[in-house]
């Protein structure tokens, strides 16, 4: 009977420790979700999450492939 009580006490301690660990993890997730929510709400509606650069075709001088082969100059017709 004494062994049963000892095993039950150990099981209860492990369960309590696991429960405390889960509570800490849940609080961390709540904090992260709050930070994400704040970040999303501060971003202007319709804006991209990063700065983008305009791609200007007229500034392209040459095309080089990954293998190092340089392609001949291409003339782009404006329509």
N, C-alpha and C positions, 0 to 999 in steps of 0.2 A: 504494500500500500504506500509506503514511504517513497519507493522508486516512482510510482505513478504520480504522486504529488510533485516530486522533483521534476519529472519530465513535463508535466503540465505547466509548472512555473517557467521552465525554460521556453516552452512553446509560446506562452503568453508574453514573455519578454521579447522574443524575436518578432512576434506579431506587432507589439507596440513600437519597436524600433522601425519596422518596415512601414508602419502607418505614419510615423513621424517623418521618415524619409520621403514618403509620397506627398505629405503635406508641404514640405519644403520645395519639392519639385513643382507642385501645382502653383505655389506662390511665385516661383520663378517664371513659370509660363504665363501667369496672369500679368506679371510685370512686362514681359516681352510683348504680349498682345496689346497692352496699354501703350507701349512705346510705338508699336507699328500703327496703331490706330491714330495716335497723335501725329505721326509722320505723314500718314495718308491724308488726314484732315487738313494739314498745313500746306499741302501741295495744291497749286491752282488746278481747278477743274479742267480736264482735257490736256494738261501739260504732260510731257514725257518725264520719266523719273531721272533723266540725265540730260546734259547739254548736248545738242547735236550740232554738227557743222554742215553747212550747205555744200553740196557736191556740185562743183562748177566744171562742166565738161570742157569749156574753152581753155582751161589751165592744164589739161592733160597733154603731155609732151611725147611720151612713148609708153609702150606696153612691153613688159618683160615677164616671161613665164617663170614658174618656180625652178625649172631646169636651167634657166639662164638664157634661153633663146629669146632674142629681141625681134619682135614682129615689125613689119614695115609700117610706116606712118599711114594712118587711116584718115580720110577726109570725110567729115560729117556734113551732110547737106541739111540746111535749115529749111523746113517746109512751112 
